[in-house]
Amino acid sequence: MKIGIIGCGLIGKKRADCFNKNQIKIVSDIESSNLKFFKNKFNCQITKDYKDVIKSDVQIIFVCTPHFLLSKIAIECLKNKKHVFIEKPGTINKLELKKIKLISKKYNLKVKIGFN
C-alpha cells in the first residue's frame, strides 16, 4: 500500500517508522527541516502543500497535524477517495466526526483515529 503523511513532526515521524521505507511515497509539512528529514530517511516526495499528498496516487493518508486541522484535512482526503488515519482527537466536535463518518460510508473508505 502506498502511504502519504500530512504533518511530519514528532507523531508523523513515529507513524512513518512503522512502515517499510518504500511504502512512504509523499509527505507534507510546513517546516523545511521536517521535509528534509523525510527526504533523507525515506527517499520520498516532499511538499509544503498538503493538497499534493491528497492528489497523489497513495491509498492511505496519515493526518498528523494540529487538532484544528485534523477533520478539515481528513474530509478532503475522504472526498478524494483515500483511506485515512487521523491522530487523536480526530476532530474537535461531534459534528465533524459525524461528517467524517458519513463521507467514509458514502465512498466505502476506512477511517481510524489513533494515538501512541
Secondary structure as a PSIPRED ss2 file (coil, helix, strand):
# PSIPRED VFORMAT (PSIPRED V4.0)

   1 M C   1.000  0.000  0.000
   2 K C   1.000  0.000  0.000
   3 I E   0.000  0.000  1.000
   4 G E   0.000  0.000  1.000
   5 I E   0.000  0.000  1.000
   6 I E   0.000  0.000  1.000
   7 G C   1.000  0.000  0.000
   8 C C   1.000  0.000  0.000
   9 G C   1.000  0.000  0.000
  10 L H   0.000  1.000  0.000
  11 I H   0.000  1.000  0.000
  12 G H   0.000  1.000  0.000
  13 K H   0.000  1.000  0.000
  14 K H   0.000  1.000  0.000
  15 R H   0.000  1.000  0.000
  16 A H   0.000  1.000  0.000
  17 D C   1.000  0.000  0.000
  18 C C   1.000  0.000  0.000
  19 F C   1.000  0.000  0.000
  20 N C   1.000  0.000  0.000
  21 K H   0.000  1.000  0.000
  22 N H   0.000  1.000  0.000
  23 Q H   0.000  1.000  0.000
  24 I E   0.000  0.000  1.000
  25 K E   0.000  0.000  1.000
  26 I E   0.000  0.000  1.000
  27 V E   0.000  0.000  1.000
  28 S E   0.000  0.000  1.000
  29 D C   1.000  0.000  0.000
  30 I C   1.000  0.000  0.000
  31 E C   1.000  0.000  0.000
  32 S H   0.000  1.000  0.000
  33 S H   0.000  1.000  0.000
  34 N H   0.000  1.000  0.000
  35 L H   0.000  1.000  0.000
  36 K H   0.000  1.000  0.000
  37 F H   0.000  1.000  0.000
  38 F H   0.000  1.000  0.000
  39 K H   0.000  1.000  0.000
  40 N H   0.000  1.000  0.000
  41 K H   0.000  1.000  0.000
  42 F H   0.000  1.000  0.000
  43 N C   1.000  0.000  0.000
  44 C C   1.000  0.000  0.000
  45 Q E   0.000  0.000  1.000
  46 I E   0.000  0.000  1.000
  47 T E   0.000  0.000  1.000
  48 K C   1.000  0.000  0.000
  49 D C   1.000  0.000  0.000
  50 Y H   0.000  1.000  0.000
  51 K H   0.000  1.000  0.000
  52 D H   0.000  1.000  0.000
  53 V H   0.000  1.000  0.000
  54 I H   0.000  1.000  0.000
  55 K H   0.000  1.000  0.000
  56 S C   1.000  0.000  0.000
  57 D C   1.000  0.000  0.000
  58 V C   1.000  0.000  0.000
  59 Q C   1.000  0.000  0.000
  60 I E   0.000  0.000  1.000
  61 I E   0.000  0.000  1.000
  62 F E   0.000  0.000  1.000
  63 V E   0.000  0.000  1.000
  64 C C   1.000  0.000  0.000
  65 T C   1.000  0.000  0.000
  66 P C   1.000  0.000  0.000
  67 H H   0.000  1.000  0.000
  68 F H   0.000  1.000  0.000
  69 L H   0.000  1.000  0.000
  70 L H   0.000  1.000  0.000
  71 S H   0.000  1.000  0.000
  72 K H   0.000  1.000  0.000
  73 I H   0.000  1.000  0.000
  74 A H   0.000  1.000  0.000
  75 I H   0.000  1.000  0.000
  76 E H   0.000  1.000  0.000
  77 C H   0.000  1.000  0.000
  78 L H   0.000  1.000  0.000
  79 K H   0.000  1.000  0.000
  80 N C   1.000  0.000  0.000
  81 K C   1.000  0.000  0.000
  82 K C   1.000  0.000  0.000
  83 H E   0.000  0.000  1.000
  84 V E   0.000  0.000  1.000
  85 F E   0.000  0.000  1.000
  86 I E   0.000  0.000  1.000
  87 E E   0.000  0.000  1.000
  88 K C   1.000  0.000  0.000
  89 P C   1.000  0.000  0.000
  90 G C   1.000  0.000  0.000
  91 T C   1.000  0.000  0.000
  92 I C   1.000  0.000  0.000
  93 N C   1.000  0.000  0.000
  94 K H   0.000  1.000  0.000
  95 L H   0.000  1.000  0.000
  96 E H   0.000  1.000  0.000
  97 L H   0.000  1.000  0.000
  98 K H   0.000  1.000  0.000
  99 K H   0.000  1.000  0.000
 100 I H   0.000  1.000  0.000
 101 K H   0.000  1.000  0.000
 102 L H   0.000  1.000  0.000
 103 I H   0.000  1.000  0.000
 104 S H   0.000  1.000  0.000
 105 K H   0.000  1.000  0.000
 106 K H   0.000  1.000  0.000
 107 Y C   1.000  0.000  0.000
 108 N C   1.000  0.000  0.000
 109 L C   1.000  0.000  0.000
 110 K C   1.000  0.000  0.000
 111 V E   0.000  0.000  1.000
 112 K E   0.000  0.000  1.000
 113 I E   0.000  0.000  1.000
 114 G E   0.000  0.000  1.000
 115 F C   1.000  0.000  0.000
 116 N C   1.000  0.000  0.000
